[in-house]
């Protein structure tokens, strides 16, 4: 394998290790996690789908509902445990690292 691939593997491994180190004691349950927990309850328990995602920090701007549905899937895997919100954030962070690598690799 190329050195750049090894560097990516090391970075993702370190990122996962550092993010999951003492994960439960460092996890915070703030507004974002509360919002997605309620949305997950609406989707999984009440069977009410959503067409609008969470409001962003810019007023009247909303994120796409796809993130809400992905979060609902992870909450379902964890049987509603609030730690699922943190796991979602870690997984998206690692996916972002991989995508940044791929984009940066293809820029010439």
PyMOL commands that set and color helices and strands:
alter all, ss='L'
color gray80, all
select helices_A, chain A and resi 3-20+23-26+31-44+66-77+83-106
alter helices_A, ss='H'
color red, helices_A
deselect
rebuild
show_as cartoon
